[in-house]
Amino acid sequence: MSIFRANVIAFPDSWIAWDDLAQACLRNEEYRLAARYYRRSLDLNPHNENARHMIAQIESRLDDENDSGPKDLGRQDTDTPARC
């Protein structure tokens, strides 16, 4: 995981670095962080269909876990990655 965080720190404008970090967070079941990082990847590359697809899947999963409505998936500052 630390390699993926180091990669986005070294290459903050790399959509693939953020996509890789999001995948790692997803594998660790850190869904909100994964969605946040997929959104950053999508911001950097609007043609990233994988990120768009994964965000939809994560939103659906979070909605299924809690029927209280849409989730805040945190469009917070993503320039510094949180631990996942």
C-alpha positions in Angstrom: 0.0 0.0 0.0 2.8 2.4 0.8 4.2 2.1 -2.7 0.9 3.3 -4.1 0.8 6.2 -1.7 4.4 7.1 -2.6 3.5 6.9 -6.3 0.7 9.5 -6.0 2.9 11.7 -3.9 5.7 11.5 -6.5 3.3 11.8 -9.5 0.2 13.7 -8.2 -1.0 14.5 -11.8 -0.9 10.8 -12.9 -4.4 9.5 -13.2 -3.1 5.9 -13.3 -1.3 6.4 -10.0 -4.6 7.5 -8.4 -6.4 4.6 -10.1 -3.9 2.1 -8.7 -4.2 3.6 -5.2 -8.0 3.4 -5.4 -7.8 -0.3 -6.4 -5.6 -1.0 -3.4 -8.0 0.7 -1.1 -10.9 -1.2 -2.6 -9.0 -4.5 -2.0 -8.7 -3.4 1.7 -12.4 -2.7 1.8 -11.8 1.1 2.3 -14.7 2.0 0.0 -15.0 5.7 0.7 -11.3 6.2 0.1 -11.4 4.1 -3.0 -14.3 6.2 -4.4 -12.4 9.4 -3.5 -9.3 8.3 -5.3 -11.2 7.0 -8.3 -12.8 10.4 -8.5 -9.4 12.0 -8.5 -8.3 9.7 -11.3 -11.4 10.6 -13.2 -10.8 14.3 -12.7 -7.3 13.8 -14.2 -8.6 11.6 -17.0 -12.3 12.1 -17.8 -12.1 9.2 -20.3 -11.2 6.7 -17.5 -14.2 4.4 -17.8 -12.8 2.0 -15.2 -12.9 4.8 -12.6 -16.5 5.7 -13.6 -17.5 2.0 -13.4 -15.9 1.5 -10.0 -17.4 4.6 -8.5 -20.8 3.4 -9.5 -20.2 -0.1 -8.0 -18.9 1.4 -4.8 -21.9 3.8 -4.5 -24.2 0.9 -5.1 -22.4 -1.2 -2.4 -22.6 1.6 0.1 -26.3 2.2 -0.7 -27.0 -1.5 -0.1 -25.2 -1.5 3.2 -27.2 1.5 4.5 -30.6 2.4 3.1 -30.5 5.9 4.5 -29.8 7.5 1.0 -26.8 8.6 -1.0 -23.4 8.5 0.7 -21.0 11.3 0.9 -18.0 9.8 -0.9 -15.7 12.6 0.1 -14.6 14.9 -2.7 -12.2 16.2 -0.2 -8.7 17.3 -1.0 -6.9 14.4 -2.6 -3.5 15.9 -3.1 -2.3 14.0 0.0 -3.5 10.4 0.1 -4.9 9.0 3.4 -3.9 5.6 4.6 -6.1 2.8 3.4 
